[in-house]
Amino acid sequence: MTAATGLKRPALAVAAVVAAVVVTLLALSFLIPVGSVRDAVVKEIHAVTGLDPVLRGEVSVSWFPSGTVRFHNVYLGDDGKGEPAVIADELTARLRYFPLLAGRVEIADVTLVRPTITVTFLPGGQSNWSGLIRSLAQALQPDPGRTASFSEIGIHDGTVVVHKQFDGKDTTERLDGVDFQLAWPSISRSFGANGHFVWHEEPIEASLTLGDFLAALSGERSGVKLRLSGAPVKAAFDGAVSAQPSFRIDGTLSVEAPSLRDALRWTDTSQLPFGGFGRFALRAHSIVSGGVISLSSVNVELDGNLAEGVITLSTDHRTVQGTLAADALDLTPYVSGIHILAANARSWDQLPIALDGLADFDLDLRLSAASVKIGGAQLRRTAIATNMRNGKLDVTIGESQAFAGIAKGSLGLASIKAGVAVTSHLQFVDVDLESCLGQLFGIRRLAGRGNLALNVDGSGSSVLAVTNTLNGTASLMAHDGALTGINIEQLLRRLERRPLSGNGDFRTGRTPFDQFALALKIDQGQVSVDDLHLTGPTVRLAVSGQVSVPTRDLDLKGLATLVSGETANEFDLPFVVQGQWDDPIMLPDAQSLIRRSGAAAPLLESIKARNAGSAVRSVIDQLLAAPAATTTAPPAAPAPAPK
């Protein structure tokens, strides 16, 4: 026997088997009527799922290459009272081959093509699936006389529509491109689903496993595993679910998102204002019961900040409550989106302020940290309470070890029709003023220790608009410090000796003080300097006037006094401070300097006598000649001694 002959025999055997299958299937097409096949398939679908298919379209049976029955325009779960639970363009049932040889119709698997699955939650907690679930649970009850049936159901290119009625509002969510394979528990007790869908234009891979499908449908406890994975978010849950005596989910939850801001925007949950809310990760033990999600043993990461604690979320009223503790918090990302100054950094920002998301949910969160960083400000042990209700955000600082002292108070931010409303009630007790004022307000001209209080409020559509409506008070009390960047004593002594010699460079050095006090009153953006005085070992200073917050300019008058041992010898110098905050101009009173100058005093008298011409000439001659006479005149010769 040749090799070719040996190869031909297996080929002939395979061809004979294929021919036998084809002949058998062709014979079955004549022996089994289409109506009988249709009725058998409908009966078995009802036996396995508890659902009665309503056939509204054509039925076609194909026997080659395998037995397949196609039902067009099929309704499942149609009770005649509302929209059917499932409407499929096509239901395809693939038949087992060997039972057909015995004249029995058994389904191998079922596929729903382009189905629309509708889930409607009613206010009482029921849904349009409540009755169907009971029918399904009844169909899955153990039956010794029932033989194994199909265990796979496929969903291809489906759509899931979820309607929910809450607080008189109807909301609808939609999943498109649903492709899933369901492992039906015809043999084992477990149920599995794997596939993907598209939600809000993002594809999501998903898998679900129920340890005991019948127990889950009956409301008894069953193990559950859920995995969701997509570009916006990844989530996993491993625990148990039950509905007796009430609905409850208990297990370990983990969630990750490259950007919490983008994830919330994707879910249409909230539009967060300002900056931050980037990388997010959470792991916790979760309990869902009575519309409340309780998270314990929470480990949460947000923008690099790590914290532990407990969180409670109310799904009905969209309320978040929690207590978290951290070693270190960096809150800089959340204020980075707040632009106080315009691009030129010389005027207030005029762009509209948007507080999107503040009214989307309520928040009651308490934070404690060993250290807190906000921009350039560094705080030590701090306790913060954050409360948000009806679009108003209040941040309360219980007590913070800040700037070598104590900081406490509250900040408020609310969305109103005119834009935003801002409130500030802050107190800094016995703090290092150089670091406090420098880190918070960029003012680095005052050193020492003291108390600072700020109570202001305002409203408007932009930062500039808010500055026009500011009202409130501010006060500062300091001791044992110094004004930096200016030496008032040196300036006064120079002008005391030579009033018309010019000011020179007075923006260097320090002016020590024993006491410094400042009291401000703010009315519609205009600041009245009611009291500003400084008392030092050699200098006294008193200032009053007006400051405009919207235009950022100064109009102040003051009196600087050089203190000596005797009051009669004190040197007083009136002065004015005018111009922009960033670069003010300080000018001594010219008449006072001229009056103290012996050479220039006749000028004022001549002006009063209307005879200024000759007096001006005399003053100029004296000013020019006096220094020369002082520096070039030879010493007088001593008188000859008498004989």
C-alpha positions as CSV (number, residue, x, y, z in Angstrom):
1,M,0.0,0.0,0.0
2,T,1.4,3.3,-1.0
3,A,1.6,6.5,1.1
4,A,-0.9,8.2,-1.1
5,T,-3.4,5.4,-0.5
6,G,-2.8,5.7,3.3
7,L,-3.6,9.4,3.1
8,K,-6.7,9.0,1.0
9,R,-8.5,6.7,3.5
10,P,-8.7,9.3,6.4
11,A,-9.8,12.0,3.9
12,L,-12.5,9.7,2.6
13,A,-13.6,9.0,6.1
14,V,-13.9,12.8,6.9
15,A,-15.7,13.4,3.7
16,A,-18.1,10.6,4.5
17,V,-18.8,12.1,8.0
18,V,-19.4,15.6,6.5
19,A,-21.7,14.1,3.9
20,A,-23.6,12.2,6.6
21,V,-24.0,15.4,8.6
22,V,-25.3,17.3,5.6
23,V,-27.7,14.6,4.6
24,T,-29.0,14.3,8.1
25,L,-29.5,18.1,8.4
26,L,-31.3,18.1,5.1
27,A,-33.5,15.2,6.2
28,L,-34.3,17.0,9.4
29,S,-35.4,20.1,7.5
30,F,-38.2,17.9,6.0
31,L,-38.9,15.8,9.1
32,I,-39.1,18.6,11.7
33,P,-41.6,21.4,10.8
34,V,-40.6,25.0,11.4
35,G,-43.5,25.5,13.7
36,S,-42.4,22.7,15.9
37,V,-38.9,24.1,16.1
38,R,-40.2,27.6,16.9
39,D,-42.5,26.3,19.7
40,A,-39.7,24.2,21.2
41,V,-37.2,27.1,21.2
42,V,-39.7,29.4,22.8
43,K,-40.6,26.8,25.4
44,E,-36.9,26.2,26.3
45,I,-36.2,29.9,26.6
46,H,-39.1,30.3,29.0
47,A,-37.9,27.3,31.0
48,V,-34.4,28.6,31.4
49,T,-35.0,32.4,31.8
50,G,-38.6,32.5,33.0
51,L,-39.3,35.0,30.2
52,D,-42.0,34.5,27.5
53,P,-40.7,35.7,24.1
54,V,-43.3,37.6,22.1
55,L,-42.6,37.0,18.4
56,R,-43.6,39.9,16.3
57,G,-41.6,39.2,13.2
58,E,-40.5,36.4,10.8
59,V,-39.0,33.1,11.9
60,S,-36.4,31.4,9.9
61,V,-34.6,28.1,10.4
62,S,-31.3,27.2,8.9
63,W,-29.9,23.7,9.1
64,F,-26.5,24.2,7.5
65,P,-23.7,24.5,8.6
66,S,-25.5,24.0,11.9
67,G,-29.1,24.2,13.2
68,T,-30.0,27.8,13.8
69,V,-33.3,29.5,14.5
70,R,-33.7,33.3,14.0
71,F,-36.6,35.2,15.4
72,H,-37.0,38.8,14.2
73,N,-38.5,41.7,16.3
74,V,-38.7,39.8,19.6
75,Y,-40.1,41.2,22.9
76,L,-39.1,39.8,26.2
77,G,-40.8,40.7,29.5
78,D,-43.8,42.4,27.8
79,D,-46.6,42.5,30.4
80,G,-48.7,44.8,28.3
81,K,-48.6,47.6,30.9
82,G,-45.6,49.5,29.7
83,E,-42.5,49.3,27.6
84,P,-41.1,45.8,27.3
85,A,-38.0,45.1,29.3
86,V,-36.1,43.8,26.2
87,I,-36.7,44.5,22.5
88,A,-34.4,42.8,20.1
89,D,-34.1,43.2,16.4
90,E,-33.1,39.5,16.3
91,L,-32.9,36.5,18.6
92,T,-30.7,33.7,17.3
93,A,-30.8,30.3,18.9
94,R,-28.1,27.8,17.9
95,L,-29.3,24.1,18.2
96,R,-27.4,21.1,19.5
97,Y,-26.7,18.6,16.7
98,F,-27.0,15.2,18.4
99,P,-30.3,15.8,20.2
100,L,-31.7,16.7,16.7
101,L,-30.8,13.1,15.6
102,A,-33.2,11.9,18.2
103,G,-35.8,14.3,17.1
104,R,-35.4,16.7,20.1
105,V,-34.8,20.5,19.8
106,E,-32.2,21.7,22.4
107,I,-30.6,25.1,22.4
108,A,-26.8,25.3,22.7
109,D,-26.7,29.1,23.1
110,V,-28.8,32.2,22.5
111,T,-27.7,35.6,21.1
112,L,-29.7,38.8,21.2
113,V,-28.8,41.0,18.2
114,R,-29.2,44.8,18.6
115,P,-31.4,44.6,21.7
116,T,-32.7,47.5,23.7
117,I,-32.8,46.7,27.4
118,T,-34.9,49.2,29.5
119,V,-34.6,49.4,33.2
120,T,-37.0,51.8,35.0
121,F,-36.6,52.5,38.7
122,L,-39.8,53.7,40.4
123,P,-40.0,56.0,43.5
124,G,-41.0,53.0,45.8
125,G,-37.7,51.2,45.0
126,Q,-39.4,48.8,42.6
127,S,-38.5,48.5,38.9
128,N,-40.0,47.1,35.7
129,W,-37.7,44.1,36.2
130,S,-39.0,43.2,39.7
131,G,-41.6,40.7,38.3
132,L,-39.2,39.4,35.8
133,I,-36.6,38.7,38.4
134,R,-39.1,36.7,40.4
135,S,-39.9,34.7,37.3
136,L,-36.3,34.1,36.6
137,A,-35.6,33.0,40.2
138,Q,-38.5,30.5,40.0
139,A,-37.2,29.2,36.7
140,L,-33.8,28.6,38.3
141,Q,-35.2,26.5,41.2
142,P,-33.6,23.0,41.3
143,D,-35.7,20.5,39.2
144,P,-34.4,16.9,39.2
145,G,-36.5,16.1,36.2
146,R,-35.0,18.9,34.1
147,T,-32.1,18.1,31.9
148,A,-29.2,20.6,31.3
149,S,-30.0,23.3,28.9
150,F,-28.2,26.2,27.3
151,S,-25.8,28.1,29.5
152,E,-24.6,31.0,27.3
153,I,-26.5,34.1,26.3
154,G,-24.8,36.7,24.1
155,I,-25.7,40.3,23.6
156,H,-24.4,41.9,20.4
157,D,-24.5,45.7,19.7
158,G,-27.1,46.3,22.4
159,T,-28.3,49.4,24.2
160,V,-29.2,49.7,27.8
161,V,-31.5,52.6,28.9
162,V,-31.9,53.3,32.6
163,H,-34.7,55.6,33.8
164,K,-34.8,56.9,37.3
165,Q,-37.4,59.0,39.1
166,F,-36.2,60.9,42.1
167,D,-37.5,64.1,43.8
168,G,-39.9,64.6,41.0
169,K,-37.1,64.5,38.4
170,D,-36.7,62.0,35.7
171,T,-33.1,61.1,34.7
172,T,-32.0,58.8,31.9
173,E,-28.6,57.1,31.4
174,R,-27.7,55.2,28.2
175,L,-25.1,52.5,27.5
176,D,-24.4,51.9,23.8
177,G,-22.4,49.3,21.9
178,V,-23.1,46.7,24.6
179,D,-21.4,43.4,23.7
180,F,-21.5,40.8,26.5
181,Q,-21.3,37.0,27.0
182,L,-23.4,35.7,29.9
183,A,-22.5,32.4,31.5
184,W,-25.9,31.2,32.5
185,P,-26.1,28.9,35.6
186,S,-27.8,25.9,34.0
187,I,-25.2,23.5,35.6
188,S,-23.4,25.4,38.3
189,R,-24.8,28.0,40.7
190,S,-22.6,30.9,39.6
191,F,-23.3,33.5,37.0
192,G,-20.7,35.4,35.0
193,A,-20.8,38.3,32.5
194,N,-17.9,39.7,30.5
195,G,-17.8,42.3,27.8
196,H,-17.7,46.0,27.0
197,F,-20.0,49.0,26.5
198,V,-19.7,52.7,25.7
199,W,-20.8,55.3,28.2
200,H,-20.5,59.0,27.5
201,E,-18.4,58.2,24.5
202,E,-15.8,56.2,26.5
203,P,-15.4,52.4,26.0
204,I,-15.5,50.5,29.2
205,E,-14.4,46.9,29.8
206,A,-16.6,45.1,32.4
207,S,-16.9,41.8,34.2
208,L,-19.4,40.6,36.8
209,T,-19.4,37.4,38.8
210,L,-22.1,36.2,41.2
211,G,-21.2,33.2,43.4
212,D,-24.8,32.1,43.8
213,F,-27.1,33.5,41.1
214,L,-30.3,32.0,42.5
215,A,-29.5,33.3,46.0
216,A,-28.8,36.8,44.6
217,L,-32.1,36.8,42.7
218,S,-34.0,35.6,45.8
219,G,-32.5,38.3,47.9
220,E,-30.2,36.0,49.9
221,R,-26.5,36.7,50.4
222,S,-24.2,35.9,47.4
223,G,-20.6,36.7,46.7
224,V,-20.1,39.3,44.0
225,K,-17.1,40.5,42.0
226,L,-17.2,43.5,39.7
227,R,-14.5,45.0,37.5
228,L,-14.7,48.2,35.4
229,S,-11.8,49.5,33.3
230,G,-11.6,52.5,31.0
231,A,-9.6,55.5,30.3
232,P,-11.4,57.8,32.7
233,V,-11.6,55.4,35.6
234,K,-10.8,51.9,36.9
235,A,-12.9,50.3,39.7
236,A,-13.1,46.9,41.4
237,F,-15.4,45.5,44.1
238,D,-15.0,42.2,45.9
239,G,-17.7,41.3,48.5
240,A,-21.2,40.2,48.9
241,V,-24.7,41.3,48.1
242,S,-28.1,40.6,49.7
243,A,-31.6,42.0,49.7
244,Q,-33.0,40.5,52.8
245,P,-34.2,42.1,55.1
246,S,-33.0,45.1,53.1
247,F,-30.7,45.7,50.2
248,R,-27.0,45.6,51.3
249,I,-23.6,45.5,49.6
250,D,-20.6,44.8,51.7
251,G,-17.0,44.4,50.5
252,T,-13.7,46.0,49.4
253,L,-13.8,48.8,46.9
254,S,-10.9,50.3,45.0
255,V,-11.1,53.1,42.5
256,E,-8.4,54.8,40.4
257,A,-8.6,57.7,38.0
258,P,-5.8,59.7,36.2
259,S,-7.9,62.8,36.8
260,L,-10.7,63.1,39.3
261,R,-11.9,66.3,37.6
262,D,-12.1,64.5,34.2
263,A,-13.8,61.4,35.8
264,L,-16.5,63.5,37.4
265,R,-17.0,65.5,34.2
266,W,-17.3,62.2,32.4
267,T,-20.0,60.9,34.7
268,D,-21.8,64.3,34.7
269,T,-21.6,64.3,38.5
270,S,-20.0,67.6,39.0
271,Q,-18.0,70.4,37.4
272,L,-15.3,71.3,40.0
273,P,-14.1,74.9,40.2
274,F,-10.5,76.3,40.2
275,G,-7.6,73.9,40.0
276,G,-6.3,70.5,41.2
277,F,-8.3,67.3,41.5
278,G,-5.9,65.3,39.3
279,R,-4.7,61.8,40.0
280,F,-7.1,60.0,42.4
281,A,-6.9,56.6,44.1
282,L,-9.2,55.2,46.8
283,R,-9.3,51.9,48.7
284,A,-11.8,51.2,51.5
285,H,-14.2,48.8,53.1
286,S,-17.6,49.8,51.8
287,I,-21.1,49.1,52.9
288,V,-24.1,50.2,50.7
289,S,-27.4,50.2,52.5
290,G,-30.5,52.4,52.6
291,G,-29.2,54.8,50.0
292,V,-26.0,55.4,52.0
293,I,-22.4,54.4,51.0
294,S,-20.2,54.0,54.1
295,L,-16.5,53.8,53.5
296,S,-14.3,52.8,56.4
297,S,-10.5,52.1,56.6
298,V,-10.2,54.6,53.8
299,N,-6.9,55.1,52.1
300,V,-7.2,58.0,49.6
301,E,-4.7,59.7,47.4
302,L,-5.5,63.0,45.6
303,D,-2.9,65.2,43.8
304,G,-0.1,63.4,45.8
305,N,-1.9,64.0,49.1
306,L,-2.3,60.8,51.2
307,A,-5.0,60.6,53.9
308,E,-6.8,58.0,56.0
309,G,-10.2,58.0,57.7
310,V,-13.9,57.4,57.0
311,I,-16.3,58.8,54.4
312,T,-20.1,58.6,54.0
313,L,-21.9,59.3,50.8
314,S,-25.7,59.7,50.5
315,T,-26.8,58.7,47.0
316,D,-30.3,60.2,47.5
317,H,-29.3,63.7,48.5
318,R,-25.8,63.8,47.0
319,T,-24.1,64.5,50.4
320,V,-20.5,63.7,51.2
321,Q,-19.4,63.5,54.9
322,G,-16.1,62.4,56.3
323,T,-13.1,62.7,58.6
324,L,-9.6,62.4,57.2
325,A,-6.2,62.7,58.7
326,A,-2.9,63.2,56.9
327,D,0.8,63.8,57.7
328,A,1.1,66.5,55.1
329,L,-1.3,68.3,52.8
330,D,-0.4,70.5,49.8
331,L,-3.5,72.6,49.0
332,T,-1.7,74.7,46.4
333,P,-3.2,72.9,43.3
334,Y,-6.7,73.9,44.5
335,V,-6.0,77.6,44.7
336,S,-3.7,77.7,41.6
337,G,-6.8,78.3,39.4
338,I,-7.7,81.5,41.3
339,H,-6.2,84.4,39.5
340,I,-6.2,87.6,41.6
341,L,-4.2,89.8,39.4
342,A,-4.4,90.4,35.6
343,A,-1.7,89.3,33.3
344,N,0.2,92.5,33.7
345,A,0.3,91.9,37.5
346,R,-0.5,95.6,38.1
347,S,-4.3,95.5,38.2
348,W,-7.0,93.2,39.4
349,D,-8.2,90.3,37.2
350,Q,-11.4,91.2,35.3
351,L,-12.3,87.8,33.9
352,P,-15.6,86.3,35.1
353,I,-15.4,84.1,38.2
354,A,-17.1,80.7,37.6
355,L,-18.0,78.5,40.6
356,D,-19.2,75.5,38.6
357,G,-20.1,72.5,40.7
358,L,-20.6,74.1,44.1
359,A,-24.4,73.5,44.0
360,D,-24.1,69.9,42.6
361,F,-23.6,68.3,46.0
362,D,-23.3,69.0,49.8
363,L,-20.1,68.5,51.6
364,D,-19.2,68.1,55.3
365,L,-15.5,67.2,55.6
366,R,-13.1,67.5,58.5
367,L,-9.4,67.4,57.8
368,S,-6.4,67.3,60.1
369,A,-2.8,67.4,59.1
370,A,0.6,67.7,60.7
371,S,1.6,70.3,58.1
372,V,-0.3,72.2,55.4
373,K,1.0,74.1,52.5
374,I,-1.0,76.7,50.6
375,G,1.0,78.4,47.9
376,G,3.9,80.0,49.7
377,A,2.3,79.7,53.1
378,Q,3.4,76.8,55.4
379,L,1.3,75.9,58.3
380,R,2.0,73.3,61.0
381,R,-0.6,71.2,62.9
382,T,-3.9,72.3,61.5
383,A,-7.6,71.3,61.8
384,I,-9.9,72.3,59.0
385,A,-13.7,71.9,58.6
386,T,-15.2,72.2,55.1
387,N,-18.9,72.7,54.7
388,M,-20.8,73.2,51.5
389,R,-24.6,73.8,51.4
390,N,-26.7,75.1,48.6
391,G,-23.8,76.4,46.6
392,K,-22.0,78.1,49.5
393,L,-18.6,76.9,50.6
394,D,-17.3,77.6,54.2
395,V,-13.8,76.7,55.3
396,T,-13.3,76.9,59.0
397,I,-9.8,76.8,60.5
398,G,-10.3,75.5,64.1
399,E,-6.7,76.2,65.2
400,S,-3.5,76.1,63.3
401,Q,0.1,76.4,64.5
402,A,1.1,79.0,61.9
403,F,3.9,81.4,61.6
404,A,5.2,80.5,65.1
405,G,1.8,81.5,66.5
406,I,-1.8,80.6,66.2
407,A,-4.2,81.1,63.2
408,K,-8.0,80.6,63.2
409,G,-11.1,81.9,61.5
410,S,-13.2,81.1,58.4
411,L,-13.4,81.8,54.7
412,G,-16.6,81.8,52.7
413,L,-17.3,81.5,49.0
414,A,-20.8,81.4,47.5
415,S,-22.3,81.5,44.0
416,I,-24.9,84.3,43.6
417,K,-26.7,85.9,40.7
418,A,-24.3,88.8,40.5
419,G,-21.3,86.4,40.4
420,V,-19.7,85.4,43.7
421,A,-19.8,86.4,47.3
422,V,-16.6,86.3,49.4
423,T,-16.2,86.5,53.2
424,S,-13.1,86.4,55.4
425,H,-12.9,86.3,59.2
426,L,-9.3,85.5,60.1
427,Q,-7.2,86.0,63.2
428,F,-3.5,85.5,63.7
429,V,-2.4,85.6,67.3
430,D,1.2,86.2,68.4
431,V,2.6,85.3,65.0
432,D,5.9,86.2,63.3
433,L,4.7,89.1,61.2
434,E,7.5,89.0,58.6
435,S,6.7,85.4,57.6
436,C,2.9,85.8,58.0
437,L,2.5,89.0,56.0
438,G,5.1,87.9,53.5
439,Q,3.7,84.4,52.8
440,L,0.0,85.5,52.8
441,F,0.1,89.0,51.3
442,G,3.6,89.4,49.8
443,I,4.3,92.2,52.3
444,R,7.9,92.0,53.6
445,R,8.3,95.4,55.3
446,L,7.3,94.5,58.8
447,A,9.3,92.4,61.3
448,G,8.3,91.4,64.8
449,R,5.6,89.6,66.6
450,G,1.9,90.6,66.9
451,N,-1.8,90.0,66.2
452,L,-3.6,90.5,62.9
453,A,-7.4,90.4,62.4
454,L,-9.1,90.6,59.0
455,N,-12.9,90.8,58.6
456,V,-14.1,91.7,55.1
457,D,-16.7,90.7,52.6
458,G,-17.6,91.6,49.0
459,S,-19.3,90.3,45.9
460,G,-19.1,90.7,42.1
461,S,-18.6,88.9,38.9
462,S,-14.8,89.3,38.8
463,V,-12.0,90.0,41.2
464,L,-12.1,93.7,40.2
465,A,-15.8,93.8,40.8
466,V,-15.4,92.3,44.2
467,T,-12.8,94.9,45.2
468,N,-15.4,97.7,44.5
469,T,-17.8,96.2,47.0
470,L,-15.4,95.3,49.8
471,N,-16.6,96.2,53.3
472,G,-15.1,95.4,56.7
473,T,-12.2,96.1,59.1
474,A,-8.6,95.2,59.6
475,S,-6.3,95.6,62.5
476,L,-2.7,94.9,63.3
477,M,-0.9,95.2,66.7
478,A,2.9,94.5,66.8
479,H,5.7,94.8,69.3
480,D,9.5,94.6,69.4
481,G,10.0,94.7,65.7
482,A,11.2,96.9,62.9
483,L,10.1,98.5,59.6
484,T,12.5,96.9,57.0
485,G,13.7,98.7,53.9
486,I,13.7,102.2,55.4
487,N,15.8,103.9,58.1
488,I,13.6,106.8,59.3
489,E,16.0,107.9,62.0
490,Q,18.9,108.3,59.5
491,L,16.7,110.3,57.2
492,L,15.4,112.6,59.9
493,R,18.9,113.3,61.2
494,R,20.2,114.1,57.8
495,L,17.3,116.5,57.2
496,E,17.6,118.0,60.6
497,R,21.2,118.9,59.9
498,R,20.7,120.1,56.4
499,P,17.0,120.4,55.4
500,L,17.7,121.3,51.8
501,S,20.4,118.8,51.2
502,G,18.1,116.3,49.5
503,N,16.6,113.1,50.8
504,G,19.3,110.7,49.5
505,D,18.6,106.9,49.4
506,F,16.3,106.2,52.3
507,R,14.9,102.9,51.1
508,T,17.5,100.8,52.9
509,G,18.1,99.8,56.5
510,R,15.6,99.3,59.4
511,T,13.5,101.4,61.7
512,P,13.1,99.6,65.1
513,F,9.9,100.0,67.1
514,D,8.5,99.1,70.5
515,Q,4.9,99.3,69.5
516,F,3.1,99.4,66.1
517,A,-0.6,99.8,65.6
518,L,-2.8,99.8,62.5
519,A,-6.6,100.1,62.2
520,L,-8.4,100.2,58.9
521,K,-12.0,100.6,57.9
522,I,-13.2,99.5,54.5
523,D,-16.3,100.9,52.8
524,Q,-17.1,100.0,49.2
525,G,-13.5,99.3,48.4
526,Q,-12.2,102.6,49.9
527,V,-9.9,102.1,52.9
528,S,-9.7,104.7,55.7
529,V,-6.6,104.6,57.7
530,D,-8.1,105.6,61.0
531,D,-5.0,104.9,63.0
532,L,-1.4,104.0,62.1
533,H,1.2,104.9,64.7
534,L,4.7,103.6,65.5
535,T,6.7,104.2,68.7
536,G,10.3,103.4,68.7
537,P,13.5,104.3,70.7
538,T,14.3,107.2,68.5
539,V,11.4,107.7,66.1
540,R,7.6,108.2,66.3
541,L,5.4,107.9,63.3
542,A,1.7,108.7,62.7
543,V,-0.1,108.2,59.4
544,S,-3.7,108.7,58.2
545,G,-5.4,108.9,54.9
546,Q,-7.1,106.9,52.2
547,V,-6.3,103.8,50.2
548,S,-8.3,102.7,47.1
549,V,-8.4,98.9,46.7
550,P,-9.9,98.9,43.1
551,T,-7.3,101.4,41.7
552,R,-4.5,100.1,44.0
553,D,-3.3,103.6,44.9
554,L,-2.4,105.5,48.1
555,D,-3.1,109.0,49.4
556,L,-1.6,109.2,52.9
557,K,-0.3,112.0,55.1
558,G,2.0,111.5,58.1
559,L,4.2,113.0,60.7
560,A,7.6,111.5,61.5
561,T,9.3,112.7,64.7
562,L,12.9,112.2,65.7
563,V,12.9,111.7,69.5
564,S,15.6,113.2,71.6
565,G,16.2,113.3,75.3
566,E,14.4,116.7,75.6
567,T,10.9,117.2,74.0
568,A,11.9,120.8,73.0
569,N,14.5,119.5,70.7
570,E,12.3,117.0,68.8
571,F,12.5,117.2,65.0
572,D,9.1,116.8,63.3
573,L,8.8,116.2,59.6
574,P,5.4,116.1,57.8
575,F,5.3,113.9,54.7
576,V,2.9,112.4,52.1
577,V,2.8,109.0,50.5
578,Q,1.1,108.8,47.1
579,G,1.0,106.6,44.0
580,Q,0.5,102.9,43.2
581,W,0.9,100.2,45.8
582,D,3.7,98.6,43.8
583,D,5.8,101.8,43.6
584,P,4.7,104.6,46.0
585,I,6.3,108.0,46.2
586,M,7.2,109.4,49.6
587,L,7.7,113.2,49.7
588,P,8.7,115.3,52.8
589,D,6.8,118.5,53.3
590,A,8.8,121.2,51.3
591,Q,7.6,124.2,53.3
592,S,8.6,122.6,56.6
593,L,12.1,121.9,55.2
594,I,12.5,125.4,53.9
595,R,11.3,126.9,57.1
596,R,13.9,125.0,59.1
597,S,16.7,126.0,56.6
598,G,18.4,129.2,57.8
599,A,19.4,130.0,54.3
600,A,16.0,129.5,52.8
601,A,13.9,131.0,55.5
602,P,14.0,134.6,54.0
603,L,12.4,133.1,50.9
604,L,9.1,132.3,52.7
605,E,9.1,135.8,54.4
606,S,9.7,137.5,51.1
607,I,6.9,135.6,49.5
608,K,4.6,136.8,52.2
609,A,5.9,140.4,51.7
610,R,5.5,140.1,47.9
611,N,9.2,140.9,47.4
612,A,10.5,137.5,46.3
613,G,13.0,138.5,43.5
614,S,15.8,139.9,45.6
615,A,15.2,137.3,48.3
616,V,15.5,134.4,45.9
617,R,18.8,135.8,44.7
618,S,20.0,136.2,48.2
619,V,19.0,132.7,49.2
620,I,20.7,131.2,46.1
621,D,23.9,133.1,46.8
622,Q,23.9,131.9,50.4
623,L,23.3,128.3,49.4
624,L,26.1,128.4,46.9
625,A,28.6,130.5,48.9
626,A,28.2,129.0,52.4
627,P,29.8,125.6,51.6
628,A,32.8,127.3,49.8
629,A,33.4,129.6,52.7
630,T,33.3,126.7,55.0
631,T,35.8,124.6,53.0
632,T,38.3,127.2,51.6
633,A,38.7,130.0,54.2
634,P,42.1,129.7,55.9
635,P,42.2,129.6,59.6
636,A,42.7,133.0,61.3
637,A,46.3,133.8,62.4
638,P,46.8,133.9,66.2
639,A,47.2,137.3,67.8
640,P,50.8,138.1,68.8
641,A,51.5,137.6,72.4
642,P,51.9,140.8,74.4
643,K,55.4,141.6,75.5
